[in-house]
Amino acid sequence: MKHILPFLLLILTLPATAQTIVKQDAGIKQMVDEVSAKNIEGTIRKLVSFKSRHTLSDTTSKTTGSGAARNWIKAEMEKYAAESNGRMTVQFDTFTQPKGTRIDKPIKLKNVLAILKGTDPNDTRVYLVSGHYDSRINDVMDTNGVEPGANDDASGTALSMELARVMARRPFPATIIFMAVVGEEQGLYGSANVAKRAKAENWNVDAMLNNDIVGNTYGMETDLKDNRSVRVFSDGVPTAATDKQVAALKSLGGENDSPSRELARYSKEIGERYVDQLDVKLIYRRDRYLRGGDHLPFLEQGFTAVRFTEMNENFNRQHQNIRTENGVEYGDLPDFVDFNYVQKVARMNLSVLANLASAPAEPQNVGVITSDLTNKTKLKWEVPATGKKPVGYYVLMRETISPYWEKKFYVTDTAATLNYSKDNYFFAVQSVDADGHESLPVFPKPVR
């Protein structure tokens, strides 16, 4: 398998007019194909059957409210864990949220985490995929109404659960955590607790994928119907960047090359490699205009995170009481979810997670050597600090106006000199193994 890499290099560096060969890992493709729209639909309808999953709703009933919902999610995850040969464990991530914005009294809340432990004891990387299981209607403090939340966000929760079901049976060198979090509608409280815990416990979080509202294909008002496009939101200047780091980005022109933006580009490349009729749209914002989601607390803690969301939203289905007015139906009901579309987005998530968790870790201390004035670009880096050693590296290159990496140069050393000027192009380096699994790209820093 090792001699395929120079061949891949040839394909990847051919002009844009040349034919492109799409090479997929057969095991990952099999997992992608196993993601079931029928299972996703069943999970969404089951979550809706709890009538309300409001963060402040009943936690004692066995049939209604957030307590019943989280218990069912945990029980389902435990069924998947039973197929993992002991690699997957399921737990409640329990915390007390004090009284505050949209929380009228202190309350004990519970996220559900299904942790698929990596098989390489020397690989400390952690990958997370998430949806939020809480729901709401017009009044964010109404805990007694019927709050189905089929698309917002039973769709993301069902996606995370379906990935846990499929991936639990496979080994990966790195750890993957499948999450269903609470408190998103009240203030991102569940994801904030996991992000703070990850920081306090020194989790080596390499990437976090947030899926929120991923089941609608119809655009309200615009009458657009699109079942092939999905948006990925990523920050450019890192949310947690210091003033010094921001100044460095400005001097290098690196405002468009944060780790989260590299994750977004990676998601497009890998997702479209494995999922037919899919167009991953890079949106250069942390989230939708003046809105937010569960990836933000991870960005605030300095982790790499993105948000996936449907291309066109229908606001008659979001945060709405169930009703009909002037012939228009309102309410986030499962009959308005496109389950085949959720399946497609889930398959994209799986392909990204599986490739990252199988790949070597990123190269360390990637730098552009600046000691000489030259029209060439000299880069150097070090082997990854965790996990298996790569068989080689890709040096990525693109024009400064291009949103995507345009060329890949394969090298086996930890240095490369290219006949392209660092003044005119952007570069990055990623690790690759013998089977072609690629790490996230790393944008270089200047070094003398």
LOZAZA-976411 format. One record per residue (C-alpha): x, y, z. Coordinates in Angstrom, 2 decimals. Layout:
<recs>
+---------+---------+---------+
:    east :   north :      up :
+---------+---------+---------+
:       X :       Y :       Z :
...
+---------+---------+---------+
</recs>
This chain:
<recs>
+---------+---------+---------+
:    east :   north :      up :
+---------+---------+---------+
:    0.00 :    0.00 :    0.00 :
:    2.94 :    2.35 :    0.60 :
:    3.69 :    2.76 :   -3.12 :
:    0.24 :    4.29 :   -3.75 :
:    1.31 :    7.59 :   -2.21 :
:    3.51 :    8.87 :   -5.08 :
:    0.66 :    7.89 :   -7.42 :
:   -1.81 :    9.84 :   -5.30 :
:    0.59 :   12.78 :   -5.40 :
:    0.60 :   12.66 :   -9.17 :
:   -3.19 :   12.70 :   -9.30 :
:   -3.51 :   15.49 :   -6.75 :
:   -1.00 :   17.77 :   -8.49 :
:   -2.36 :   17.42 :  -12.02 :
:   -3.99 :   20.51 :  -13.58 :
:   -7.64 :   21.21 :  -12.73 :
:   -8.68 :   20.06 :  -16.20 :
:   -7.34 :   16.55 :  -15.63 :
:   -9.45 :   13.64 :  -14.47 :
:   -9.58 :   13.03 :  -10.74 :
:   -9.46 :    9.56 :   -9.22 :
:  -11.44 :    9.28 :   -6.00 :
:   -9.82 :    6.77 :   -3.65 :
:  -11.77 :    5.64 :   -0.61 :
:  -10.82 :    3.48 :    2.35 :
:  -13.01 :    0.39 :    1.89 :
:  -13.66 :    0.01 :    5.62 :
:  -14.70 :    3.63 :    6.03 :
:  -16.90 :    3.44 :    2.93 :
:  -18.63 :    0.39 :    4.39 :
:  -19.37 :    2.31 :    7.60 :
:  -20.64 :    5.27 :    5.58 :
:  -23.02 :    2.95 :    3.72 :
:  -24.28 :    1.45 :    7.00 :
:  -25.64 :    4.81 :    8.21 :
:  -29.41 :    4.27 :    8.00 :
:  -32.08 :    6.85 :    7.23 :
:  -34.63 :    4.45 :    8.73 :
:  -32.75 :    4.31 :   12.05 :
:  -32.37 :    8.09 :   12.06 :
:  -36.09 :    8.52 :   11.47 :
:  -36.92 :    6.07 :   14.28 :
:  -34.67 :    7.95 :   16.70 :
:  -36.14 :   11.34 :   15.80 :
:  -39.71 :   10.10 :   16.18 :
:  -38.86 :    8.49 :   19.51 :
:  -37.33 :   11.73 :   20.82 :
:  -40.42 :   13.65 :   19.70 :
:  -42.62 :   11.15 :   21.55 :
:  -41.38 :   12.51 :   24.90 :
:  -43.58 :   15.58 :   24.13 :
:  -41.11 :   17.99 :   25.70 :
:  -37.36 :   17.88 :   26.05 :
:  -37.14 :   21.37 :   27.49 :
:  -34.11 :   21.71 :   29.74 :
:  -36.35 :   22.67 :   32.68 :
:  -39.02 :   20.03 :   31.99 :
:  -39.94 :   17.04 :   34.14 :
:  -37.11 :   14.66 :   35.04 :
:  -39.11 :   12.10 :   37.05 :
:  -41.56 :   10.76 :   34.47 :
:  -40.60 :    7.66 :   32.51 :
:  -42.52 :    8.77 :   29.43 :
:  -42.32 :   12.56 :   29.10 :
:  -39.80 :   15.32 :   29.67 :
:  -36.05 :   15.67 :   29.48 :
:  -35.42 :   13.04 :   32.16 :
:  -37.17 :   10.33 :   30.17 :
:  -35.41 :   11.46 :   26.99 :
:  -31.90 :   11.39 :   28.45 :
:  -32.50 :    8.00 :   30.08 :
:  -33.63 :    6.56 :   26.76 :
:  -30.64 :    8.05 :   24.90 :
:  -28.26 :    6.55 :   27.46 :
:  -29.95 :    3.15 :   27.26 :
:  -29.71 :    3.15 :   23.45 :
:  -26.05 :    4.14 :   23.58 :
:  -25.44 :    1.27 :   26.01 :
:  -26.90 :   -1.14 :   23.44 :
:  -24.36 :    0.10 :   20.93 :
:  -21.59 :   -0.18 :   23.53 :
:  -22.44 :   -3.85 :   24.01 :
:  -21.17 :   -4.43 :   20.45 :
:  -17.83 :   -2.70 :   21.04 :
:  -15.86 :   -5.48 :   22.75 :
:  -15.53 :   -3.27 :   25.81 :
:  -14.11 :   -0.26 :   23.97 :
:  -17.20 :    1.95 :   24.40 :
:  -18.53 :    3.16 :   27.75 :
:  -21.57 :    5.37 :   28.30 :
:  -21.98 :    7.92 :   31.06 :
:  -24.02 :   10.85 :   32.22 :
:  -21.99 :   14.04 :   32.40 :
:  -23.84 :   15.52 :   35.38 :
:  -23.57 :   19.09 :   36.63 :
:  -25.62 :   21.66 :   38.52 :
:  -26.45 :   24.79 :   36.58 :
:  -27.02 :   27.78 :   38.88 :
:  -29.89 :   30.20 :   38.46 :
:  -29.21 :   32.64 :   35.66 :
:  -30.21 :   33.62 :   32.15 :
:  -33.08 :   31.37 :   31.05 :
:  -32.59 :   29.24 :   34.19 :
:  -35.12 :   30.19 :   36.89 :
:  -33.60 :   28.03 :   39.64 :
:  -30.54 :   25.85 :   40.20 :
:  -31.02 :   22.57 :   38.38 :
:  -29.12 :   19.32 :   37.93 :
:  -28.53 :   18.66 :   34.23 :
:  -27.14 :   15.67 :   32.39 :
:  -25.36 :   15.27 :   29.07 :
:  -24.98 :   11.79 :   27.60 :
:  -21.47 :   10.77 :   26.49 :
:  -20.65 :    7.53 :   24.65 :
:  -16.86 :    7.21 :   24.74 :
:  -15.24 :    4.90 :   22.17 :
:  -11.75 :    4.46 :   23.56 :
:   -8.88 :    4.49 :   21.10 :
:   -6.88 :    1.29 :   20.69 :
:   -3.44 :    2.93 :   20.67 :
:   -2.35 :    3.61 :   24.27 :
:    0.18 :    6.13 :   22.94 :
:   -2.43 :    8.13 :   21.04 :
:   -4.08 :   10.74 :   23.29 :
:   -6.23 :   12.43 :   20.64 :
:   -9.96 :   12.90 :   21.25 :
:  -12.64 :   13.64 :   18.63 :
:  -16.17 :   14.73 :   19.53 :
:  -19.43 :   14.76 :   17.58 :
:  -22.53 :   16.31 :   19.11 :
:  -26.19 :   17.23 :   18.86 :
:  -28.37 :   18.79 :   21.58 :
:  -31.37 :   16.84 :   22.83 :
:  -33.26 :   19.71 :   24.50 :
:  -36.08 :   21.52 :   22.68 :
:  -38.21 :   24.67 :   22.98 :
:  -41.15 :   26.55 :   21.46 :
:  -41.99 :   30.29 :   21.20 :
:  -41.55 :   31.04 :   24.90 :
:  -38.10 :   29.81 :   25.88 :
:  -39.29 :   29.46 :   29.50 :
:  -42.41 :   27.42 :   28.66 :
:  -41.79 :   23.97 :   30.16 :
:  -45.34 :   22.64 :   29.78 :
:  -46.05 :   22.96 :   26.07 :
:  -45.65 :   20.30 :   23.39 :
:  -42.09 :   20.88 :   22.18 :
:  -41.26 :   18.27 :   19.53 :
:  -37.88 :   19.67 :   18.38 :
:  -37.70 :   17.18 :   15.51 :
:  -35.19 :   19.14 :   13.47 :
:  -33.87 :   21.40 :   16.27 :
:  -32.19 :   19.28 :   17.35 :
:  -33.42 :   15.72 :   17.40 :
:  -31.80 :   15.58 :   13.96 :
:  -28.33 :   16.29 :   15.37 :
:  -28.91 :   13.98 :   18.34 :
:  -30.06 :   11.16 :   16.05 :
:  -26.98 :   11.74 :   13.87 :
:  -24.62 :   11.43 :   16.84 :
:  -26.42 :    8.30 :   18.03 :
:  -26.39 :    6.68 :   14.59 :
:  -22.65 :    7.26 :   14.29 :
:  -22.17 :    5.66 :   17.71 :
:  -24.18 :    2.64 :   16.57 :
:  -22.15 :    2.15 :   13.40 :
:  -18.69 :    3.02 :   14.73 :
:  -18.90 :    1.18 :   18.08 :
:  -18.02 :   -2.12 :   16.37 :
:  -14.82 :   -0.77 :   14.79 :
:  -11.45 :   -0.02 :   16.40 :
:   -9.76 :    3.35 :   15.94 :
:   -6.35 :    4.41 :   17.27 :
:   -7.78 :    7.66 :   18.69 :
:  -10.78 :    8.16 :   20.99 :
:  -14.18 :    9.30 :   19.67 :
:  -16.90 :   10.70 :   21.95 :
:  -20.51 :   10.74 :   20.73 :
:  -22.48 :   13.38 :   22.64 :
:  -26.11 :   14.33 :   23.25 :
:  -26.00 :   17.56 :   25.23 :
:  -28.62 :   19.52 :   27.15 :
:  -29.24 :   23.20 :   27.76 :
:  -28.43 :   24.53 :   24.29 :
:  -31.64 :   26.54 :   24.02 :
:  -31.15 :   28.02 :   27.49 :
:  -27.56 :   29.14 :   26.89 :
:  -25.23 :   26.37 :   25.60 :
:  -24.89 :   25.07 :   29.15 :
:  -24.40 :   21.38 :   28.39 :
:  -21.66 :   21.86 :   25.81 :
:  -20.02 :   24.48 :   28.02 :
:  -19.75 :   21.94 :   30.82 :
:  -18.09 :   19.36 :   28.55 :
:  -15.72 :   21.98 :   27.11 :
:  -14.68 :   23.17 :   30.58 :
:  -14.26 :   19.58 :   31.73 :
:  -12.11 :   18.81 :   28.68 :
:   -9.91 :   21.80 :   29.46 :
:   -9.63 :   21.00 :   33.18 :
:   -8.86 :   17.32 :   32.54 :
:   -6.39 :   18.08 :   29.72 :
:   -8.24 :   16.20 :   27.01 :
:   -6.27 :   16.34 :   23.78 :
:   -9.29 :   17.47 :   21.73 :
:   -8.24 :   17.51 :   18.09 :
:  -11.65 :   18.38 :   16.63 :
:  -15.26 :   18.90 :   17.68 :
:  -18.14 :   18.52 :   15.19 :
:  -21.40 :   20.18 :   16.20 :
:  -24.55 :   19.18 :   14.31 :
:  -27.53 :   21.46 :   14.92 :
:  -30.57 :   21.69 :   12.62 :
:  -29.47 :   19.23 :    9.93 :
:  -32.76 :   17.83 :    8.65 :
:  -34.56 :   20.45 :    6.55 :
:  -34.13 :   20.94 :    2.80 :
:  -36.65 :   23.73 :    2.14 :
:  -35.84 :   27.42 :    2.42 :
:  -38.64 :   29.53 :    3.86 :
:  -39.51 :   32.63 :    1.75 :
:  -36.90 :   31.83 :   -0.92 :
:  -38.69 :   28.61 :   -1.96 :
:  -35.29 :   26.96 :   -2.42 :
:  -35.17 :   23.18 :   -2.22 :
:  -31.70 :   21.75 :   -1.69 :
:  -30.97 :   18.23 :   -0.46 :
:  -27.30 :   18.17 :   -1.41 :
:  -25.77 :   21.22 :    0.32 :
:  -24.74 :   21.56 :    3.95 :
:  -23.07 :   24.54 :    5.59 :
:  -19.98 :   24.31 :    7.78 :
:  -19.34 :   27.35 :    9.96 :
:  -15.82 :   28.03 :   11.24 :
:  -14.04 :   30.95 :   12.86 :
:  -11.17 :   32.62 :   11.02 :
:   -9.41 :   34.49 :   13.79 :
:   -9.55 :   31.94 :   16.64 :
:  -12.10 :   32.85 :   19.29 :
:   -9.58 :   32.35 :   22.11 :
:   -6.67 :   34.09 :   20.36 :
:   -4.62 :   36.55 :   22.41 :
:   -3.80 :   40.03 :   21.13 :
:   -0.28 :   38.80 :   20.32 :
:   -1.65 :   35.87 :   18.32 :
:   -4.05 :   38.12 :   16.44 :
:   -1.19 :   40.48 :   15.56 :
:    0.81 :   37.51 :   14.24 :
:   -2.12 :   36.41 :   12.07 :
:   -2.40 :   39.90 :   10.61 :
:    1.29 :   40.03 :    9.76 :
:    1.15 :   36.65 :    7.99 :
:   -2.24 :   37.05 :    6.30 :
:   -3.41 :   34.00 :    8.22 :
:   -6.88 :   35.24 :    9.17 :
:   -8.37 :   32.53 :    6.97 :
:   -6.24 :   29.66 :    8.28 :
:   -7.30 :   29.02 :   11.86 :
:   -7.36 :   25.36 :   12.97 :
:  -11.17 :   25.44 :   12.76 :
:  -11.05 :   26.72 :    9.20 :
:   -8.62 :   23.92 :    8.32 :
:  -11.14 :   21.49 :    9.86 :
:  -13.87 :   22.99 :    7.68 :
:  -11.75 :   22.55 :    4.53 :
:  -10.91 :   19.00 :    5.61 :
:  -14.62 :   18.26 :    6.14 :
:  -15.39 :   19.40 :    2.61 :
:  -12.58 :   17.39 :    1.02 :
:  -13.22 :   14.17 :    2.94 :
:  -17.03 :   14.46 :    3.07 :
:  -17.33 :   14.93 :   -0.67 :
:  -14.85 :   12.09 :   -1.21 :
:  -17.16 :    9.60 :    0.53 :
:  -20.71 :   10.93 :    0.07 :
:  -22.30 :   11.20 :   -3.36 :
:  -24.27 :   14.29 :   -4.35 :
:  -22.91 :   16.34 :   -1.46 :
:  -21.69 :   19.92 :   -1.55 :
:  -20.12 :   21.14 :    1.70 :
:  -20.35 :   24.94 :    1.73 :
:  -17.65 :   26.77 :    3.68 :
:  -19.23 :   29.69 :    5.53 :
:  -16.64 :   32.13 :    6.87 :
:  -18.37 :   32.85 :   10.17 :
:  -18.31 :   31.21 :   13.60 :
:  -22.05 :   30.66 :   13.25 :
:  -25.11 :   32.14 :   11.56 :
:  -25.51 :   35.92 :   11.77 :
:  -25.64 :   36.93 :   15.47 :
:  -26.56 :   33.36 :   16.46 :
:  -24.65 :   30.59 :   18.20 :
:  -24.39 :   26.90 :   18.93 :
:  -22.66 :   24.21 :   20.96 :
:  -19.28 :   24.51 :   19.20 :
:  -18.78 :   28.00 :   20.64 :
:  -17.85 :   26.89 :   24.20 :
:  -15.16 :   24.65 :   22.68 :
:  -13.80 :   27.55 :   20.64 :
:  -13.75 :   29.66 :   23.79 :
:  -11.62 :   27.01 :   25.50 :
:   -9.15 :   27.07 :   22.61 :
:  -10.27 :   23.86 :   20.89 :
:  -10.84 :   23.30 :   17.18 :
:  -14.57 :   23.13 :   16.40 :
:  -17.09 :   23.68 :   13.60 :
:  -20.86 :   23.68 :   13.18 :
:  -22.80 :   21.78 :   10.48 :
:  -26.24 :   23.12 :    9.57 :
:  -28.67 :   22.67 :    6.70 :
:  -28.27 :   25.06 :    3.77 :
:  -31.71 :   26.71 :    3.91 :
:  -33.72 :   27.13 :    7.11 :
:  -37.48 :   27.14 :    7.57 :
:  -38.26 :   29.43 :   10.50 :
:  -41.88 :   28.23 :   10.61 :
:  -40.37 :   25.04 :   12.04 :
:  -37.98 :   26.57 :   14.60 :
:  -39.01 :   27.55 :   18.14 :
:  -42.68 :   27.53 :   17.14 :
:  -45.83 :   26.48 :   18.99 :
:  -47.68 :   23.83 :   16.99 :
:  -50.54 :   25.61 :   15.23 :
:  -52.06 :   26.60 :   11.89 :
:  -52.47 :   30.29 :   11.06 :
:  -53.85 :   31.59 :    7.76 :
:  -53.35 :   28.18 :    6.24 :
:  -49.70 :   28.01 :    7.31 :
:  -48.54 :   25.14 :    9.52 :
:  -46.08 :   25.93 :   12.30 :
:  -44.10 :   23.58 :   14.52 :
:  -40.97 :   21.43 :   14.46 :
:  -42.63 :   18.11 :   13.67 :
:  -40.94 :   14.96 :   12.31 :
:  -43.09 :   14.84 :    9.15 :
:  -41.23 :   17.94 :    7.96 :
:  -37.76 :   16.37 :    8.37 :
:  -35.97 :   14.98 :    5.32 :
:  -34.50 :   11.80 :    6.81 :
:  -32.47 :   10.96 :    3.71 :
:  -30.82 :   14.37 :    4.00 :
:  -29.95 :   13.75 :    7.68 :
:  -28.46 :   10.44 :    6.55 :
:  -26.28 :   12.27 :    4.04 :
:  -25.01 :   14.75 :    6.65 :
:  -24.41 :   11.87 :    9.08 :
:  -22.37 :   10.02 :    6.47 :
:  -20.25 :   13.12 :    5.96 :
:  -19.61 :   13.36 :    9.71 :
:  -18.67 :    9.67 :    9.88 :
:  -16.20 :    9.93 :    7.00 :
:  -14.47 :   12.89 :    8.67 :
:  -14.33 :   11.28 :   12.12 :
:  -13.17 :    7.90 :   10.82 :
:  -10.39 :    9.39 :    8.71 :
:   -9.15 :   11.66 :   11.49 :
:   -9.26 :    8.95 :   14.15 :
:   -7.39 :    6.55 :   11.82 :
:   -4.77 :    9.03 :   10.62 :
:   -1.51 :    9.94 :   12.32 :
:   -1.60 :   13.05 :   14.47 :
:   -0.64 :   16.43 :   13.03 :
:    3.02 :   17.31 :   12.51 :
:    4.45 :   19.51 :   15.26 :
:    6.18 :   22.91 :   15.13 :
:    5.46 :   23.46 :   11.45 :
:    7.38 :   26.49 :   10.24 :
:    8.51 :   28.51 :    7.23 :
:   12.23 :   29.25 :    7.39 :
:   12.73 :   33.01 :    7.03 :
:   16.50 :   33.37 :    7.50 :
:   17.11 :   34.07 :    3.77 :
:   15.45 :   36.27 :    1.19 :
:   14.43 :   33.79 :   -1.48 :
:   11.74 :   33.10 :   -4.07 :
:   11.56 :   29.54 :   -2.84 :
:    9.69 :   28.37 :    0.26 :
:   11.50 :   26.25 :    2.84 :
:    9.40 :   24.44 :    5.42 :
:   10.33 :   22.20 :    8.31 :
:    8.41 :   20.38 :   11.02 :
:    8.66 :   17.60 :   13.59 :
:    6.99 :   14.20 :   13.85 :
:    3.67 :   14.05 :   15.74 :
:    3.87 :   14.08 :   19.52 :
:    1.34 :   11.28 :   19.97 :
:    0.35 :    8.01 :   18.31 :
:    1.82 :    6.24 :   15.31 :
:    4.54 :    7.71 :   13.13 :
:    3.44 :    8.86 :    9.66 :
:    4.91 :    7.23 :    6.55 :
:    5.01 :   10.67 :    4.97 :
:    3.56 :   14.16 :    4.80 :
:    1.62 :   16.31 :    2.37 :
:    2.77 :   19.88 :    1.89 :
:   -0.38 :   21.74 :    0.82 :
:   -0.37 :   24.87 :   -1.31 :
:   -2.95 :   27.33 :   -2.58 :
:   -3.11 :   30.82 :   -4.01 :
:   -3.92 :   33.51 :   -1.44 :
:   -7.34 :   34.14 :   -3.02 :
:   -8.32 :   30.45 :   -3.09 :
:  -10.62 :   29.04 :   -0.40 :
:   -9.32 :   25.48 :   -0.93 :
:   -5.96 :   23.74 :   -0.95 :
:   -5.01 :   23.33 :   -4.62 :
:   -1.86 :   21.15 :   -4.64 :
:   -0.38 :   18.42 :   -2.47 :
:    3.34 :   17.56 :   -2.54 :
:    4.21 :   14.23 :   -0.94 :
:    7.46 :   14.01 :    1.06 :
:    8.90 :   11.49 :    3.48 :
:   11.30 :   13.88 :    5.21 :
:   10.39 :   16.48 :    7.85 :
:   11.45 :   19.33 :    5.57 :
:   10.65 :   20.50 :    2.08 :
:   11.76 :   23.22 :   -0.32 :
:    9.26 :   24.31 :   -2.96 :
:    9.87 :   26.43 :   -6.04 :
:    6.99 :   28.70 :   -5.09 :
:    7.29 :   31.94 :   -3.15 :
:    5.83 :   32.28 :    0.35 :
:    4.92 :   35.82 :   -0.72 :
:    2.43 :   34.52 :   -3.27 :
:    1.01 :   31.31 :   -1.78 :
:   -0.24 :   29.85 :    1.46 :
:    1.11 :   26.53 :    2.72 :
:    0.28 :   23.88 :    5.31 :
:    1.54 :   20.41 :    6.25 :
:   -0.42 :   17.28 :    7.18 :
:    0.64 :   13.78 :    8.21 :
:   -0.41 :   10.73 :    6.19 :
:   -0.24 :    6.99 :    6.82 :
:    0.32 :    4.09 :    4.43 :
:   -3.41 :    3.77 :    3.77 :
:   -3.81 :    7.42 :    2.84 :
:   -5.50 :    8.67 :    6.03 :
:   -4.62 :   12.35 :    6.46 :
:   -4.38 :   14.46 :    9.60 :
:   -5.70 :   17.98 :    9.84 :
:   -3.43 :   20.48 :    8.04 :
:   -1.21 :   22.73 :   10.14 :
:   -0.58 :   26.33 :    9.01 :
:    3.11 :   27.17 :    9.49 :
:    4.64 :   29.89 :   11.63 :
:    7.81 :   31.83 :   10.67 :
:   11.05 :   30.40 :   12.08 :
:   14.68 :   31.43 :   11.68 :
+---------+---------+---------+
</recs>
